Amino acid sequence: MKHITETFAPRLIKSRLVSSNASYDHHEDVVFCDDPVTGLRAIIAIHDTTLGPALGGTRIYPYANEADALRDVLRLSSGMTLKNAIANVPYGGGKAVIIGDPKTDKTPALLRSYANYINLFEGRFITGEDVGMRVKDADIINQVTPHIRGTSKGHAGDPSPYTALGVYAGIRAAVEHKFCGIGVHGLVISIQGLGAVGMALADHLHKGGAKLIVSDIRDDVLSEAQTRFGARIISPERAHAADADIFAPCALGGGLNRETIPEIRARIVAGSANNQLTTPEDGNRLQTYGILYAPDYVINSGGVISIAHDKPGFNARALRTHVIDIGDTLRQIFRTSEKNGTATAEIADQMARARLMPPDKRGCAA
């Protein structure tokens, strides 16, 4: 039987602290998790459960302070509402962050303590892996709560390969629209970030005949990319400005802004990072510069699609088809953007929000 340990003592954040945050968007629940015994400091945010239980990964990251962690989890959770809606899965939006270095602070005891907080929501919050989390970590959390997907006991397993597959399908759709091409052969692509998704994406692109420029803060993954793909290395700070056809941001978000966008030489931006735009205006700025932008929560939804499929009656072919269909969703967004002169990010928001409305009030979003 799953149970709550004796050290479990939830602390609910005061509503005034949430509502005063610039990233607050009428979230349904925000819970601060503190366990001095294990050192756990985490925040779980449920944004919207209109379409079903909140579904979103857990990120482990050494935030400078609690305020930064709160800002991130609020943005990420509201983004998950839109992602799940446009991915056409029966889940609402939520997210969780654990404050700490995944290399030194992520202990089994801490993960089990965190799982107690997941149980607090009694199935209203379902999680999976995100930055700093691995399948083995999900397995530990699963010892205490059933409300986690992507475990080794699940049908779909690690969601990152599906995220990468979806990004690859999205890049192909963008190439088709922007360059009238049918693949990535011969194109130069700058990948910023070689985590599990970035490396898997690099493999897809290399097999498709693309020439790769890669960046990361870790020397070992850069060496691996050189060996496997013949990739050229560039500093992460200049990855967006590389002389490339496509820029694929696959690290942390917030990298597309008024300073970086004018430096982008690529004609397509399509990658797996969340919250790529620093402000909504940056979506318009990309369009002004003639850069085709694949909205982040659309192109990177393969992982959450895999989590949604990871249940009894699992069908691997149906999952793969659903992920590849990300390309079709983006084609619709690109066509509508071109027809209406509206930024692709805005079109994606309109489509997602239309699905959050009652059926009798839904119009034609695109």
C-alpha positions in Angstrom: 0.0 0.0 0.0 1.3 3.4 -0.9 1.6 5.6 2.2 2.7 8.9 3.5 5.8 8.8 5.7 6.0 10.2 9.2 8.3 13.1 8.0 5.6 14.4 5.6 4.5 17.8 6.5 3.0 19.8 3.6 3.3 23.6 3.5 0.8 25.4 1.3 2.0 28.6 -0.3 0.0 31.7 0.6 -2.2 32.8 -2.3 -0.9 36.4 -2.2 2.6 35.1 -3.0 1.3 33.3 -6.1 -1.0 35.9 -7.5 1.7 38.6 -7.2 4.1 36.6 -9.4 4.2 37.8 -13.0 3.9 34.2 -14.2 0.8 33.4 -12.3 -2.2 32.5 -14.6 -5.1 31.6 -12.3 -3.5 28.3 -11.3 -5.8 25.9 -9.5 -3.2 24.7 -6.9 0.4 25.5 -6.0 2.0 23.5 -3.2 5.4 24.0 -1.6 7.1 20.8 -0.5 9.5 21.0 2.4 11.2 18.0 4.2 14.2 19.0 6.4 14.9 15.3 6.9 15.7 14.5 3.3 16.4 18.1 2.2 13.5 18.2 -0.2 12.4 21.6 -1.5 9.9 21.4 -4.3 6.9 23.1 -5.9 4.0 21.4 -7.6 1.8 23.6 -9.7 -1.6 22.5 -11.2 -2.7 25.0 -13.7 -5.9 23.8 -15.4 -7.8 20.5 -15.2 -10.5 21.2 -17.7 -9.5 18.3 -20.0 -8.6 15.9 -17.2 -6.0 15.4 -14.4 -3.0 17.6 -14.6 -0.1 15.9 -16.5 3.4 17.3 -16.5 7.0 16.2 -15.7 9.2 16.9 -12.7 12.3 19.0 -13.2 15.3 18.8 -10.8 17.4 22.0 -11.2 19.7 24.0 -8.9 17.6 27.2 -8.9 19.3 30.2 -7.3 16.4 30.7 -5.0 12.8 29.8 -4.4 11.4 32.7 -6.3 13.2 31.5 -9.5 11.8 28.0 -9.0 8.2 29.4 -8.5 8.5 31.5 -11.6 9.6 28.5 -13.7 7.0 26.1 -12.4 4.2 28.6 -13.0 5.3 29.1 -16.6 5.9 25.5 -17.2 2.6 24.3 -15.8 0.6 26.8 -17.8 2.5 25.8 -20.9 1.5 22.1 -20.2 -2.1 23.1 -20.3 -1.7 24.3 -23.9 0.7 21.4 -24.8 -1.8 18.8 -23.6 -4.7 20.5 -25.3 -3.0 20.9 -28.7 -1.6 17.3 -28.4 -5.2 16.1 -28.1 -4.6 14.1 -24.9 -7.2 13.9 -22.1 -5.2 15.7 -19.5 -4.8 19.2 -18.0 -1.7 21.1 -17.3 0.7 20.8 -14.3 4.4 20.7 -13.6 6.7 20.2 -10.6 10.3 21.4 -9.8 12.7 20.1 -7.2 15.3 22.7 -6.1 18.7 21.0 -6.1 21.6 19.6 -8.1 20.5 16.3 -9.7 24.1 15.1 -9.5 24.5 15.6 -5.7 21.1 16.2 -4.1 18.9 13.6 -5.8 18.7 10.8 -3.3 16.2 7.9 -3.0 15.0 9.3 0.3 14.4 12.7 -1.3 12.5 11.2 -4.2 10.3 9.1 -2.0 9.5 12.1 0.1 8.6 14.0 -3.0 6.3 11.2 -4.0 4.3 11.8 -0.8 3.3 15.2 -2.1 2.2 13.7 -5.4 -0.2 11.4 -3.4 -1.5 14.6 -1.7 -3.4 15.4 -4.9 -5.1 11.9 -5.1 -4.6 11.5 -8.8 -5.2 15.2 -9.8 -1.5 15.4 -10.7 0.4 12.8 -12.8 4.1 13.3 -13.5 7.0 11.9 -15.4 10.6 12.7 -16.2 11.9 16.1 -17.1 15.3 17.8 -16.9 17.4 16.1 -14.2 15.2 13.0 -14.0 15.8 9.5 -15.3 13.8 6.3 -15.6 15.5 4.9 -12.4 14.3 8.0 -10.5 10.7 7.5 -11.7 11.0 3.9 -10.5 11.9 5.1 -7.0 9.0 7.6 -7.0 6.7 4.8 -8.1 7.6 2.9 -4.9 5.4 5.4 -3.1 2.9 6.7 -5.6 1.2 5.2 -8.7 0.8 8.7 -10.2 3.9 8.6 -12.3 4.5 7.5 -15.9 7.6 6.6 -17.8 8.8 4.0 -15.4 10.7 0.8 -16.4 7.5 -1.1 -15.6 5.4 1.0 -18.0 4.7 0.2 -21.6 6.2 3.3 -23.2 9.3 3.7 -21.0 11.5 6.8 -21.2 9.6 9.6 -22.9 12.6 11.4 -24.3 12.9 9.3 -27.5 9.4 10.2 -28.3 10.0 13.9 -27.7 13.0 13.6 -30.1 10.9 11.8 -32.7 8.2 14.5 -32.5 10.8 17.3 -32.9 12.2 15.5 -35.9 8.8 15.2 -37.5 8.2 18.9 -36.8 11.5 19.9 -38.3 10.6 18.0 -41.5 7.3 19.8 -41.6 9.0 23.2 -41.2 11.5 22.3 -43.9 8.7 21.3 -46.2 6.9 24.7 -45.6 9.9 27.0 -45.6 12.2 25.4 -48.1 9.7 23.3 -50.1 11.9 20.3 -49.2 11.1 16.7 -48.3 13.8 16.1 -45.8 16.9 17.4 -44.0 19.5 16.0 -46.3 22.3 18.5 -46.8 20.9 21.1 -44.4 23.0 22.5 -41.6 21.4 22.4 -38.2 22.7 23.9 -34.9 21.5 21.9 -31.9 21.8 23.8 -28.6 21.9 21.2 -25.8 22.7 17.5 -26.0 20.7 16.0 -23.2 18.6 12.9 -23.8 16.4 14.6 -26.3 19.1 16.6 -28.0 21.3 13.6 -28.6 18.4 11.5 -29.8 17.4 14.3 -32.2 21.0 14.6 -33.4 20.8 10.9 -34.3 17.6 11.3 -36.3 19.0 14.3 -38.1 22.4 12.6 -38.9 20.6 9.6 -40.3 18.5 12.0 -42.4 21.7 13.4 -43.9 21.9 16.7 -42.1 25.2 18.4 -41.2 25.3 19.2 -37.4 26.7 21.9 -35.3 26.4 21.1 -31.6 26.8 22.9 -28.3 26.6 21.8 -24.7 28.4 22.6 -21.4 29.6 19.0 -21.1 32.7 17.9 -22.9 31.8 14.2 -22.9 28.6 14.6 -24.9 30.3 17.0 -27.3 33.0 14.3 -27.9 30.3 11.7 -28.5 28.5 13.9 -31.0 31.8 14.5 -32.9 32.5 10.8 -33.0 29.0 9.6 -33.9 27.9 12.4 -36.2 31.0 14.3 -37.3 29.5 17.3 -35.7 31.2 20.7 -35.4 31.3 22.2 -31.9 30.2 25.8 -31.1 29.7 27.5 -27.7 26.2 27.4 -26.3 26.1 31.1 -26.1 26.6 31.4 -29.9 24.5 28.4 -31.0 21.6 30.6 -32.1 23.9 32.7 -34.3 25.6 29.8 -36.1 25.7 29.8 -39.9 23.0 27.2 -40.2 19.7 26.6 -41.9 17.9 25.5 -38.8 18.4 26.4 -35.1 17.2 23.7 -32.7 17.2 24.9 -29.0 17.1 21.8 -26.9 18.4 23.1 -23.5 16.6 25.5 -21.1 14.1 28.1 -22.2 14.0 31.8 -22.6 16.7 32.0 -25.2 14.7 33.7 -27.9 14.5 37.4 -27.2 15.1 40.9 -28.5 18.9 40.4 -28.1 19.3 37.0 -29.7 16.7 37.0 -32.4 18.4 39.6 -34.6 21.5 37.4 -34.5 19.8 34.3 -35.7 21.0 33.4 -39.2 18.8 30.3 -39.5 15.5 30.5 -41.4 13.8 28.0 -39.1 13.8 27.7 -35.3 12.5 24.3 -34.1 13.7 22.5 -31.0 12.6 20.7 -27.8 13.3 23.4 -25.2 10.3 24.6 -23.2 9.3 28.3 -23.0 11.7 29.3 -25.7 10.2 32.8 -26.1 11.2 35.2 -23.4 8.0 37.2 -24.0 5.0 36.7 -26.3 6.2 39.6 -28.5 9.3 37.5 -29.4 7.0 35.3 -31.5 6.1 38.3 -33.6 9.7 39.4 -33.7 10.7 36.0 -35.2 8.1 36.5 -37.9 9.3 40.0 -38.6 12.8 38.7 -39.3 11.4 36.1 -41.7 12.2 33.1 -39.3 9.7 30.2 -39.3 9.1 29.3 -35.6 7.7 25.9 -34.6 6.0 26.7 -31.3 7.8 24.9 -28.5 4.9 23.2 -26.8 3.6 21.8 -30.1 6.9 20.4 -31.5 8.1 19.0 -28.1 4.8 17.3 -27.2 6.0 13.8 -28.1 7.1 13.0 -24.6 3.7 13.9 -23.0 1.9 12.0 -25.8 4.0 8.9 -24.8 3.0 9.3 -21.2 -0.6 9.7 -22.1 -0.5 6.4 -24.1 1.4 4.6 -21.3 -1.7 2.8 -19.8 -3.6 -0.5 -20.1 -4.3 -1.2 -23.8 -1.0 0.3 -24.9 -0.5 0.3 -28.6 3.0 1.1 -29.8 1.9 1.8 -33.4 -0.8 4.2 -32.3 1.7 6.0 -30.1 4.2 6.4 -32.9 1.5 7.6 -35.3 0.3 10.2 -32.7 3.8 11.5 -32.2 4.5 11.8 -35.9 1.2 13.6 -36.3 2.9 16.6 -34.6 4.2 17.4 -38.1 0.6 17.7 -39.4 -0.4 20.0 -36.5 2.5 22.2 -37.3 1.7 22.2 -41.1 -1.7 23.5 -40.2 -0.2 26.2 -37.9 2.3 27.3 -40.6 -0.4 27.5 -43.3 -2.7 29.5 -41.1 0.1 31.8 -40.0 1.0 32.5 -43.7 -2.6 33.1 -44.6 -3.5 35.4 -41.7 -0.2 37.1 -41.2 -0.3 36.1 -37.6 2.7 34.7 -35.7 2.8 30.9 -35.4 3.0 31.1 -31.6 -0.2 33.0 -31.5 -1.9 30.6 -33.9 -0.9 27.7 -31.7 -2.3 29.4 -28.6 -5.6 30.0 -30.4 -5.9 26.4 -31.4 -5.0 25.1 -27.9 -7.4 27.5 -26.1 -10.2 26.6 -28.4 -9.9 23.0 -27.2 -10.2 24.2 -23.6 -13.6 25.8 -24.3 -16.9 23.9 -23.9 -17.8 22.1 -27.2 -20.8 24.4 -27.8 -18.6 27.5 -27.6 -15.7 26.3 -29.8 -15.2 28.2 -33.0 -12.8 27.7 -35.9 -9.4 28.6 -34.3 -7.5 28.2 -37.6 
